Amino acid sequence: MSDAPTTDPCDACGEPTTDALARTVRLSVDRANIDTQRLCPDCFADWIERYQNRLGSGPDESDGSSEIIVD
């Protein structure tokens, strides 16, 4: 067994990233895994920013009838 760090590529940019720094983003619907991405710190930060811009809380203009649940 090797003690060398695993450096698999980031799924977004392709840069080798050690397991200690990589983040895994999983999209699941009704407990079914739809997508999994292994991201380097920079790509993860970009993903978080996109998520917040698209799905984050903005001005509350909803009528309370939303069917989208984010947990």
PDB file with one MODEL, atoms N, CA, C and O in Angstrom:
MODEL        1
ATOM      1  N   MET A   1       0.846  -1.166   0.000  1.00  0.00           N
ATOM      2  CA  MET A   1       0.000   0.000   0.000  1.00  0.00           C
ATOM      3  C   MET A   1       0.895   1.233   0.000  1.00  0.00           C
ATOM      4  O   MET A   1       1.864   1.296   0.757  1.00  0.00           O
ATOM      5  N   SER A   2       0.583   2.198  -0.830  1.00  0.00           N
ATOM      6  CA  SER A   2       1.395   3.397  -0.970  1.00  0.00           C
ATOM      7  C   SER A   2       0.870   4.522  -0.085  1.00  0.00           C
ATOM      8  O   SER A   2      -0.337   4.670   0.112  1.00  0.00           O
ATOM      9  N   ASP A   3       1.809   5.316   0.446  1.00  0.00           N
ATOM     10  CA  ASP A   3       1.437   6.485   1.236  1.00  0.00           C
ATOM     11  C   ASP A   3       1.371   7.746   0.378  1.00  0.00           C
ATOM     12  O   ASP A   3       1.094   8.830   0.893  1.00  0.00           O
ATOM     13  N   ALA A   4       1.622   7.616  -0.918  1.00  0.00           N
ATOM     14  CA  ALA A   4       1.591   8.773  -1.808  1.00  0.00           C
ATOM     15  C   ALA A   4       0.157   9.282  -1.941  1.00  0.00           C
ATOM     16  O   ALA A   4      -0.778   8.489  -2.045  1.00  0.00           O
ATOM     17  N   PRO A   5      -0.014  10.605  -1.936  1.00  0.00           N
ATOM     18  CA  PRO A   5      -1.368  11.154  -2.056  1.00  0.00           C
ATOM     19  C   PRO A   5      -1.962  10.870  -3.433  1.00  0.00           C
ATOM     20  O   PRO A   5      -1.257  10.881  -4.442  1.00  0.00           O
ATOM     21  N   THR A   6      -3.254  10.620  -3.457  1.00  0.00           N
ATOM     22  CA  THR A   6      -3.964  10.406  -4.712  1.00  0.00           C
ATOM     23  C   THR A   6      -4.204  11.761  -5.358  1.00  0.00           C
ATOM     24  O   THR A   6      -4.681  12.687  -4.702  1.00  0.00           O
ATOM     25  N   THR A   7      -3.881  11.882  -6.633  1.00  0.00           N
ATOM     26  CA  THR A   7      -4.070  13.147  -7.339  1.00  0.00           C
ATOM     27  C   THR A   7      -4.905  12.934  -8.588  1.00  0.00           C
ATOM     28  O   THR A   7      -4.410  13.095  -9.704  1.00  0.00           O
ATOM     29  N   ASP A   8      -6.155  12.578  -8.410  1.00  0.00           N
ATOM     30  CA  ASP A   8      -7.066  12.439  -9.544  1.00  0.00           C
ATOM     31  C   ASP A   8      -7.407  13.829 -10.071  1.00  0.00           C
ATOM     32  O   ASP A   8      -7.319  14.808  -9.330  1.00  0.00           O
ATOM     33  N   PRO A   9      -7.797  13.928 -11.349  1.00  0.00           N
ATOM     34  CA  PRO A   9      -8.086  15.249 -11.910  1.00  0.00           C
ATOM     35  C   PRO A   9      -9.429  15.810 -11.437  1.00  0.00           C
ATOM     36  O   PRO A   9     -10.353  15.075 -11.092  1.00  0.00           O
ATOM     37  N   CYS A  10      -9.494  17.132 -11.435  1.00  0.00           N
ATOM     38  CA  CYS A  10     -10.742  17.844 -11.172  1.00  0.00           C
ATOM     39  C   CYS A  10     -11.659  17.603 -12.373  1.00  0.00           C
ATOM     40  O   CYS A  10     -11.207  17.672 -13.516  1.00  0.00           O
ATOM     41  N   ASP A  11     -12.935  17.322 -12.128  1.00  0.00           N
ATOM     42  CA  ASP A  11     -13.873  17.069 -13.224  1.00  0.00           C
ATOM     43  C   ASP A  11     -14.177  18.324 -14.037  1.00  0.00           C
ATOM     44  O   ASP A  11     -14.627  18.217 -15.179  1.00  0.00           O
ATOM     45  N   ALA A  12     -13.944  19.504 -13.479  1.00  0.00           N
ATOM     46  CA  ALA A  12     -14.250  20.743 -14.194  1.00  0.00           C
ATOM     47  C   ALA A  12     -13.071  21.240 -15.030  1.00  0.00           C
ATOM     48  O   ALA A  12     -13.233  21.538 -16.213  1.00  0.00           O
ATOM     49  N   CYS A  13     -11.880  21.331 -14.418  1.00  0.00           N
ATOM     50  CA  CYS A  13     -10.736  21.917 -15.131  1.00  0.00           C
ATOM     51  C   CYS A  13      -9.671  20.900 -15.528  1.00  0.00           C
ATOM     52  O   CYS A  13      -8.816  21.197 -16.363  1.00  0.00           O
ATOM     53  N   GLY A  14      -9.710  19.705 -14.942  1.00  0.00           N
ATOM     54  CA  GLY A  14      -8.750  18.668 -15.291  1.00  0.00           C
ATOM     55  C   GLY A  14      -7.438  18.714 -14.534  1.00  0.00           C
ATOM     56  O   GLY A  14      -6.584  17.849 -14.732  1.00  0.00           O
ATOM     57  N   GLU A  15      -7.256  19.709 -13.668  1.00  0.00           N
ATOM     58  CA  GLU A  15      -6.022  19.814 -12.893  1.00  0.00           C
ATOM     59  C   GLU A  15      -5.942  18.695 -11.861  1.00  0.00           C
ATOM     60  O   GLU A  15      -6.943  18.382 -11.216  1.00  0.00           O
ATOM     61  N   PRO A  16      -4.762  18.083 -11.692  1.00  0.00           N
ATOM     62  CA  PRO A  16      -4.613  17.068 -10.653  1.00  0.00           C
ATOM     63  C   PRO A  16      -4.843  17.692  -9.275  1.00  0.00           C
ATOM     64  O   PRO A  16      -4.301  18.754  -8.970  1.00  0.00           O
ATOM     65  N   THR A  17      -5.646  17.029  -8.454  1.00  0.00           N
ATOM     66  CA  THR A  17      -5.994  17.550  -7.132  1.00  0.00           C
ATOM     67  C   THR A  17      -5.914  16.422  -6.122  1.00  0.00           C
ATOM     68  O   THR A  17      -6.486  15.352  -6.332  1.00  0.00           O
ATOM     69  N   THR A  18      -5.203  16.657  -5.022  1.00  0.00           N
ATOM     70  CA  THR A  18      -5.098  15.622  -3.991  1.00  0.00           C
ATOM     71  C   THR A  18      -6.451  15.419  -3.319  1.00  0.00           C
ATOM     72  O   THR A  18      -7.284  16.324  -3.280  1.00  0.00           O
ATOM     73  N   ASP A  19      -6.652  14.224  -2.795  1.00  0.00           N
ATOM     74  CA  ASP A  19      -7.903  13.916  -2.105  1.00  0.00           C
ATOM     75  C   ASP A  19      -8.167  14.874  -0.952  1.00  0.00           C
ATOM     76  O   ASP A  19      -9.318  15.216  -0.677  1.00  0.00           O
ATOM     77  N   ALA A  20      -7.102  15.311  -0.273  1.00  0.00           N
ATOM     78  CA  ALA A  20      -7.271  16.201   0.881  1.00  0.00           C
ATOM     79  C   ALA A  20      -7.870  17.546   0.487  1.00  0.00           C
ATOM     80  O   ALA A  20      -8.553  18.173   1.296  1.00  0.00           O
ATOM     81  N   LEU A  21      -7.626  17.999  -0.737  1.00  0.00           N
ATOM     82  CA  LEU A  21      -8.135  19.296  -1.188  1.00  0.00           C
ATOM     83  C   LEU A  21      -9.400  19.195  -2.025  1.00  0.00           C
ATOM     84  O   LEU A  21     -10.138  20.173  -2.146  1.00  0.00           O
ATOM     85  N   ALA A  22      -9.661  18.043  -2.597  1.00  0.00           N
ATOM     86  CA  ALA A  22     -10.805  17.879  -3.494  1.00  0.00           C
ATOM     87  C   ALA A  22     -12.120  17.903  -2.721  1.00  0.00           C
ATOM     88  O   ALA A  22     -12.186  17.484  -1.566  1.00  0.00           O
ATOM     89  N   ARG A  23     -13.158  18.399  -3.377  1.00  0.00           N
ATOM     90  CA  ARG A  23     -14.510  18.395  -2.827  1.00  0.00           C
ATOM     91  C   ARG A  23     -15.402  17.650  -3.800  1.00  0.00           C
ATOM     92  O   ARG A  23     -15.245  17.766  -5.015  1.00  0.00           O
ATOM     93  N   THR A  24     -16.330  16.892  -3.266  1.00  0.00           N
ATOM     94  CA  THR A  24     -17.256  16.134  -4.097  1.00  0.00           C
ATOM     95  C   THR A  24     -18.639  16.756  -3.997  1.00  0.00           C
ATOM     96  O   THR A  24     -19.167  16.955  -2.903  1.00  0.00           O
ATOM     97  N   VAL A  25     -19.219  17.061  -5.156  1.00  0.00           N
ATOM     98  CA  VAL A  25     -20.567  17.617  -5.230  1.00  0.00           C
ATOM     99  C   VAL A  25     -21.456  16.532  -5.814  1.00  0.00           C
ATOM    100  O   VAL A  25     -21.174  16.000  -6.888  1.00  0.00           O
ATOM    101  N   ARG A  26     -22.535  16.203  -5.101  1.00  0.00           N
ATOM    102  CA  ARG A  26     -23.463  15.169  -5.563  1.00  0.00           C
ATOM    103  C   ARG A  26     -24.848  15.764  -5.739  1.00  0.00           C
ATOM    104  O   ARG A  26     -25.329  16.508  -4.884  1.00  0.00           O
ATOM    105  N   LEU A  27     -25.483  15.434  -6.849  1.00  0.00           N
ATOM    106  CA  LEU A  27     -26.862  15.831  -7.089  1.00  0.00           C
ATOM    107  C   LEU A  27     -27.714  14.582  -7.000  1.00  0.00           C
ATOM    108  O   LEU A  27     -27.516  13.627  -7.751  1.00  0.00           O
ATOM    109  N   SER A  28     -28.662  14.593  -6.078  1.00  0.00           N
ATOM    110  CA  SER A  28     -29.550  13.445  -5.881  1.00  0.00           C
ATOM    111  C   SER A  28     -30.990  13.914  -5.936  1.00  0.00           C
ATOM    112  O   SER A  28     -31.324  14.993  -5.446  1.00  0.00           O
ATOM    113  N   VAL A  29     -31.835  13.098  -6.536  1.00  0.00           N
ATOM    114  CA  VAL A  29     -33.269  13.357  -6.572  1.00  0.00           C
ATOM    115  C   VAL A  29     -33.960  12.096  -6.095  1.00  0.00           C
ATOM    116  O   VAL A  29     -33.756  11.018  -6.654  1.00  0.00           O
ATOM    117  N   ASP A  30     -34.772  12.230  -5.068  1.00  0.00           N
ATOM    118  CA  ASP A  30     -35.472  11.083  -4.486  1.00  0.00           C
ATOM    119  C   ASP A  30     -34.502   9.939  -4.192  1.00  0.00           C
ATOM    120  O   ASP A  30     -34.780   8.778  -4.489  1.00  0.00           O
ATOM    121  N   ARG A  31     -33.380  10.288  -3.611  1.00  0.00           N
ATOM    122  CA  ARG A  31     -32.315   9.356  -3.211  1.00  0.00           C
ATOM    123  C   ARG A  31     -31.599   8.682  -4.378  1.00  0.00           C
ATOM    124  O   ARG A  31     -30.768   7.800  -4.162  1.00  0.00           O
ATOM    125  N   ALA A  32     -31.907   9.081  -5.605  1.00  0.00           N
ATOM    126  CA  ALA A  32     -31.209   8.544  -6.772  1.00  0.00           C
ATOM    127  C   ALA A  32     -30.080   9.505  -7.143  1.00  0.00           C
ATOM    128  O   ALA A  32     -30.311  10.702  -7.313  1.00  0.00           O
ATOM    129  N   ASN A  33     -28.859   8.979  -7.268  1.00  0.00           N
ATOM    130  CA  ASN A  33     -27.717   9.805  -7.626  1.00  0.00           C
ATOM    131  C   ASN A  33     -27.809  10.186  -9.100  1.00  0.00           C
ATOM    132  O   ASN A  33     -27.797   9.318  -9.973  1.00  0.00           O
ATOM    133  N   ILE A  34     -27.901  11.483  -9.373  1.00  0.00           N
ATOM    134  CA  ILE A  34     -28.008  11.980 -10.738  1.00  0.00           C
ATOM    135  C   ILE A  34     -26.638  12.346 -11.298  1.00  0.00           C
ATOM    136  O   ILE A  34     -26.333  12.044 -12.451  1.00  0.00           O
ATOM    137  N   ASP A  35     -25.811  13.001 -10.475  1.00  0.00           N
ATOM    138  CA  ASP A  35     -24.500  13.454 -10.934  1.00  0.00           C
ATOM    139  C   ASP A  35     -23.556  13.578  -9.742  1.00  0.00           C
ATOM    140  O   ASP A  35     -23.973  13.942  -8.643  1.00  0.00           O
ATOM    141  N   THR A  36     -22.296  13.274  -9.968  1.00  0.00           N
ATOM    142  CA  THR A  36     -21.257  13.452  -8.957  1.00  0.00           C
ATOM    143  C   THR A  36     -20.059  14.099  -9.637  1.00  0.00           C
ATOM    144  O   THR A  36     -19.629  13.659 -10.703  1.00  0.00           O
ATOM    145  N   GLN A  37     -19.521  15.149  -9.014  1.00  0.00           N
ATOM    146  CA  GLN A  37     -18.358  15.839  -9.557  1.00  0.00           C
ATOM    147  C   GLN A  37     -17.291  15.977  -8.484  1.00  0.00           C
ATOM    148  O   GLN A  37     -17.586  16.325  -7.340  1.00  0.00           O
ATOM    149  N   ARG A  38     -16.049  15.702  -8.863  1.00  0.00           N
ATOM    150  CA  ARG A  38     -14.887  15.885  -7.979  1.00  0.00           C
ATOM    151  C   ARG A  38     -14.227  17.180  -8.410  1.00  0.00           C
ATOM    152  O   ARG A  38     -13.757  17.293  -9.542  1.00  0.00           O
ATOM    153  N   LEU A  39     -14.187  18.175  -7.502  1.00  0.00           N
ATOM    154  CA  LEU A  39     -13.728  19.502  -7.870  1.00  0.00           C
ATOM    155  C   LEU A  39     -12.533  19.955  -7.036  1.00  0.00           C
ATOM    156  O   LEU A  39     -12.430  19.642  -5.850  1.00  0.00           O
ATOM    157  N   CYS A  40     -11.629  20.703  -7.682  1.00  0.00           N
ATOM    158  CA  CYS A  40     -10.516  21.334  -6.974  1.00  0.00           C
ATOM    159  C   CYS A  40     -11.079  22.534  -6.198  1.00  0.00           C
ATOM    160  O   CYS A  40     -12.217  22.934  -6.440  1.00  0.00           O
ATOM    161  N   PRO A  41     -10.310  23.111  -5.278  1.00  0.00           N
ATOM    162  CA  PRO A  41     -10.826  24.232  -4.478  1.00  0.00           C
ATOM    163  C   PRO A  41     -11.334  25.415  -5.314  1.00  0.00           C
ATOM    164  O   PRO A  41     -12.371  25.993  -4.986  1.00  0.00           O
ATOM    165  N   ASP A  42     -10.624  25.784  -6.384  1.00  0.00           N
ATOM    166  CA  ASP A  42     -11.062  26.918  -7.208  1.00  0.00           C
ATOM    167  C   ASP A  42     -12.374  26.623  -7.926  1.00  0.00           C
ATOM    168  O   ASP A  42     -13.271  27.465  -7.952  1.00  0.00           O
ATOM    169  N   CYS A  43     -12.490  25.436  -8.506  1.00  0.00           N
ATOM    170  CA  CYS A  43     -13.722  25.068  -9.209  1.00  0.00           C
ATOM    171  C   CYS A  43     -14.879  24.902  -8.229  1.00  0.00           C
ATOM    172  O   CYS A  43     -16.023  25.208  -8.567  1.00  0.00           O
ATOM    173  N   PHE A  44     -14.593  24.416  -7.012  1.00  0.00           N
ATOM    174  CA  PHE A  44     -15.636  24.298  -5.995  1.00  0.00           C
ATOM    175  C   PHE A  44     -16.143  25.684  -5.605  1.00  0.00           C
ATOM    176  O   PHE A  44     -17.349  25.881  -5.449  1.00  0.00           O
ATOM    177  N   ALA A  45     -15.236  26.642  -5.447  1.00  0.00           N
ATOM    178  CA  ALA A  45     -15.645  28.015  -5.123  1.00  0.00           C
ATOM    179  C   ALA A  45     -16.513  28.593  -6.237  1.00  0.00           C
ATOM    180  O   ALA A  45     -17.505  29.270  -5.965  1.00  0.00           O
ATOM    181  N   ASP A  46     -16.143  28.327  -7.496  1.00  0.00           N
ATOM    182  CA  ASP A  46     -16.959  28.777  -8.628  1.00  0.00           C
ATOM    183  C   ASP A  46     -18.331  28.117  -8.605  1.00  0.00           C
ATOM    184  O   ASP A  46     -19.339  28.768  -8.879  1.00  0.00           O
ATOM    185  N   TRP A  47     -18.374  26.819  -8.277  1.00  0.00           N
ATOM    186  CA  TRP A  47     -19.640  26.084  -8.216  1.00  0.00           C
ATOM    187  C   TRP A  47     -20.546  26.676  -7.138  1.00  0.00           C
ATOM    188  O   TRP A  47     -21.742  26.861  -7.361  1.00  0.00           O
ATOM    189  N   ILE A  48     -19.975  26.973  -5.970  1.00  0.00           N
ATOM    190  CA  ILE A  48     -20.746  27.564  -4.869  1.00  0.00           C
ATOM    191  C   ILE A  48     -21.318  28.916  -5.298  1.00  0.00           C
ATOM    192  O   ILE A  48     -22.481  29.214  -5.027  1.00  0.00           O
ATOM    193  N   GLU A  49     -20.504  29.727  -5.964  1.00  0.00           N
ATOM    194  CA  GLU A  49     -20.971  31.041  -6.413  1.00  0.00           C
ATOM    195  C   GLU A  49     -22.125  30.902  -7.408  1.00  0.00           C
ATOM    196  O   GLU A  49     -23.121  31.617  -7.306  1.00  0.00           O
ATOM    197  N   ARG A  50     -21.990  29.977  -8.377  1.00  0.00           N
ATOM    198  CA  ARG A  50     -23.081  29.748  -9.338  1.00  0.00           C
ATOM    199  C   ARG A  50     -24.336  29.268  -8.625  1.00  0.00           C
ATOM    200  O   ARG A  50     -25.440  29.719  -8.932  1.00  0.00           O
ATOM    201  N   TYR A  51     -24.170  28.347  -7.667  1.00  0.00           N
ATOM    202  CA  TYR A  51     -25.311  27.824  -6.907  1.00  0.00           C
ATOM    203  C   TYR A  51     -26.023  28.957  -6.171  1.00  0.00           C
ATOM    204  O   TYR A  51     -27.249  29.060  -6.220  1.00  0.00           O
ATOM    205  N   GLN A  52     -25.259  29.798  -5.495  1.00  0.00           N
ATOM    206  CA  GLN A  52     -25.858  30.897  -4.740  1.00  0.00           C
ATOM    207  C   GLN A  52     -26.556  31.891  -5.661  1.00  0.00           C
ATOM    208  O   GLN A  52     -27.620  32.407  -5.320  1.00  0.00           O
ATOM    209  N   ASN A  53     -25.967  32.164  -6.829  1.00  0.00           N
ATOM    210  CA  ASN A  53     -26.581  33.098  -7.773  1.00  0.00           C
ATOM    211  C   ASN A  53     -27.871  32.545  -8.364  1.00  0.00           C
ATOM    212  O   ASN A  53     -28.831  33.291  -8.557  1.00  0.00           O
ATOM    213  N   ARG A  54     -27.906  31.259  -8.649  1.00  0.00           N
ATOM    214  CA  ARG A  54     -29.080  30.661  -9.296  1.00  0.00           C
ATOM    215  C   ARG A  54     -30.149  30.210  -8.317  1.00  0.00           C
ATOM    216  O   ARG A  54     -31.339  30.379  -8.579  1.00  0.00           O
ATOM    217  N   LEU A  55     -29.740  29.640  -7.193  1.00  0.00           N
ATOM    218  CA  LEU A  55     -30.707  29.045  -6.278  1.00  0.00           C
ATOM    219  C   LEU A  55     -30.720  29.675  -4.899  1.00  0.00           C
ATOM    220  O   LEU A  55     -31.560  29.339  -4.063  1.00  0.00           O
ATOM    221  N   GLY A  56     -29.797  30.581  -4.662  1.00  0.00           N
ATOM    222  CA  GLY A  56     -29.701  31.191  -3.344  1.00  0.00           C
ATOM    223  C   GLY A  56     -30.867  32.114  -3.057  1.00  0.00           C
ATOM    224  O   GLY A  56     -31.692  32.397  -3.925  1.00  0.00           O
ATOM    225  N   SER A  57     -30.916  32.570  -1.834  1.00  0.00           N
ATOM    226  CA  SER A  57     -32.013  33.445  -1.453  1.00  0.00           C
ATOM    227  C   SER A  57     -31.763  34.846  -1.981  1.00  0.00           C
ATOM    228  O   SER A  57     -30.692  35.423  -1.794  1.00  0.00           O
ATOM    229  N   GLY A  58     -32.755  35.361  -2.629  1.00  0.00           N
ATOM    230  CA  GLY A  58     -32.748  36.734  -3.108  1.00  0.00           C
ATOM    231  C   GLY A  58     -33.930  37.416  -2.460  1.00  0.00           C
ATOM    232  O   GLY A  58     -34.387  36.995  -1.398  1.00  0.00           O
ATOM    233  N   PRO A  59     -34.422  38.449  -3.080  1.00  0.00           N
ATOM    234  CA  PRO A  59     -35.625  39.082  -2.543  1.00  0.00           C
ATOM    235  C   PRO A  59     -36.761  38.070  -2.461  1.00  0.00           C
ATOM    236  O   PRO A  59     -37.005  37.326  -3.410  1.00  0.00           O
ATOM    237  N   ASP A  60     -37.447  38.043  -1.339  1.00  0.00           N
ATOM    238  CA  ASP A  60     -38.512  37.062  -1.128  1.00  0.00           C
ATOM    239  C   ASP A  60     -39.777  37.504  -1.847  1.00  0.00           C
ATOM    240  O   ASP A  60     -40.562  38.295  -1.324  1.00  0.00           O
ATOM    241  N   GLU A  61     -39.960  36.979  -3.059  1.00  0.00           N
ATOM    242  CA  GLU A  61     -41.129  37.318  -3.858  1.00  0.00           C
ATOM    243  C   GLU A  61     -42.036  36.114  -4.040  1.00  0.00           C
ATOM    244  O   GLU A  61     -42.973  36.164  -4.836  1.00  0.00           O
ATOM    245  N   SER A  62     -41.777  35.039  -3.322  1.00  0.00           N
ATOM    246  CA  SER A  62     -42.568  33.829  -3.502  1.00  0.00           C
ATOM    247  C   SER A  62     -43.884  33.933  -2.756  1.00  0.00           C
ATOM    248  O   SER A  62     -44.029  34.706  -1.810  1.00  0.00           O
ATOM    249  N   ASP A  63     -44.835  33.134  -3.207  1.00  0.00           N
ATOM    250  CA  ASP A  63     -46.138  33.100  -2.551  1.00  0.00           C
ATOM    251  C   ASP A  63     -46.259  31.900  -1.622  1.00  0.00           C
ATOM    252  O   ASP A  63     -47.336  31.607  -1.104  1.00  0.00           O
ATOM    253  N   GLY A  64     -45.127  31.201  -1.416  1.00  0.00           N
ATOM    254  CA  GLY A  64     -45.133  30.057  -0.513  1.00  0.00           C
ATOM    255  C   GLY A  64     -45.561  28.760  -1.163  1.00  0.00           C
ATOM    256  O   GLY A  64     -45.706  27.747  -0.478  1.00  0.00           O
ATOM    257  N   SER A  65     -45.768  28.768  -2.484  1.00  0.00           N
ATOM    258  CA  SER A  65     -46.238  27.554  -3.148  1.00  0.00           C
ATOM    259  C   SER A  65     -45.130  26.833  -3.901  1.00  0.00           C
ATOM    260  O   SER A  65     -45.418  26.015  -4.775  1.00  0.00           O
ATOM    261  N   SER A  66     -43.888  27.112  -3.590  1.00  0.00           N
ATOM    262  CA  SER A  66     -42.762  26.492  -4.276  1.00  0.00           C
ATOM    263  C   SER A  66     -42.726  24.991  -4.012  1.00  0.00           C
ATOM    264  O   SER A  66     -42.998  24.537  -2.901  1.00  0.00           O
ATOM    265  N   GLU A  67     -42.387  24.233  -5.043  1.00  0.00           N
ATOM    266  CA  GLU A  67     -42.276  22.783  -4.938  1.00  0.00           C
ATOM    267  C   GLU A  67     -40.823  22.339  -4.840  1.00  0.00           C
ATOM    268  O   GLU A  67     -40.557  21.139  -4.768  1.00  0.00           O
ATOM    269  N   ILE A  68     -39.878  23.274  -4.835  1.00  0.00           N
ATOM    270  CA  ILE A  68     -38.460  22.938  -4.787  1.00  0.00           C
ATOM    271  C   ILE A  68     -38.003  22.902  -3.337  1.00  0.00           C
ATOM    272  O   ILE A  68     -38.213  23.854  -2.586  1.00  0.00           O
ATOM    273  N   ILE A  69     -37.375  21.793  -2.951  1.00  0.00           N
ATOM    274  CA  ILE A  69     -36.854  21.638  -1.598  1.00  0.00           C
ATOM    275  C   ILE A  69     -35.346  21.471  -1.700  1.00  0.00           C
ATOM    276  O   ILE A  69     -34.870  20.562  -2.380  1.00  0.00           O
ATOM    277  N   VAL A  70     -34.593  22.333  -1.037  1.00  0.00           N
ATOM    278  CA  VAL A  70     -33.137  22.246  -1.021  1.00  0.00           C
ATOM    279  C   VAL A  70     -32.723  21.910   0.391  1.00  0.00           C
ATOM    280  O   VAL A  70     -33.020  22.651   1.329  1.00  0.00           O
ATOM    281  N   ASP A  71     -32.021  20.765   0.548  1.00  0.00           N
ATOM    282  CA  ASP A  71     -31.550  20.414   1.894  1.00  0.00           C
ATOM    283  C   ASP A  71     -30.079  20.153   1.897  1.00  0.00           C
ATOM    284  O   ASP A  71     -29.510  19.844   2.944  1.00  0.00           O
TER     285      ASP A  71
ENDMDL
END
